[in-house]
Amino acid sequence: MLVYRIPPTPAAARVAVWRQLKKVGAIYLQQSVCVFPDIPEVRTELETVLTRIAQSQGEYHLLPVPRLDPEEERKLVAQFVDQTARHYQEIVENCEVNFQKEIEFETFRKNFTYEEAEEIRAEYDKVVEWFERVRRRDWFSVPQRREAERWLHRCRQMLEGFEARVYAEQARGNGGTAARPPTIAATIRAARAHGRRAGSRKKVAARS
């Protein structure tokens, strides 16, 4: 159990500690009182939070919890399970509402570009990283993990299918040779050339 106190101002310090504790997987019993499973991984992660509390001119007590009454233990475990289940559900909703719809929309408008594929790949990597954070604090093997894993697998299949379509479209546009992503120098040269062409068109229009 962690019991801590931080001065009310600046508020940013209190919010930062709260965010760090929630990231570790804290269950709050009341304001500034939270509990965790007593395992080495959690203790390691808490070291950073405790340092932040001390740097914010705060105080804390990290106390071992003795053996609980079975009913109290059941209530705490239920809170941990509920919290983790909600995180997994948010991942599923993100995959279904955001990731899948994004690929469907870009496919509908035939936006098969390297840049779009890279953007979607970056979004997928963020979801995977999010899932791994939740999985690391899934101390009670929440059933919703399986649904989140299925959606991640589905998202990966959609991503690979979109990337394959981009590759095929780029290859077709280059006479059968897959296009390489443009370098920064090539992008600058293209932009300058476009600017010169635009300037020439303006001069011709002015003479006319």
Summary of the structure (lengths in Angstrom):
residues: 208
radius of gyration: 25.9
end to end distance: 80.8
largest distance: 91.2
contacts: 520
relative contact order: 0.09
helix: 70%
strand: 7%
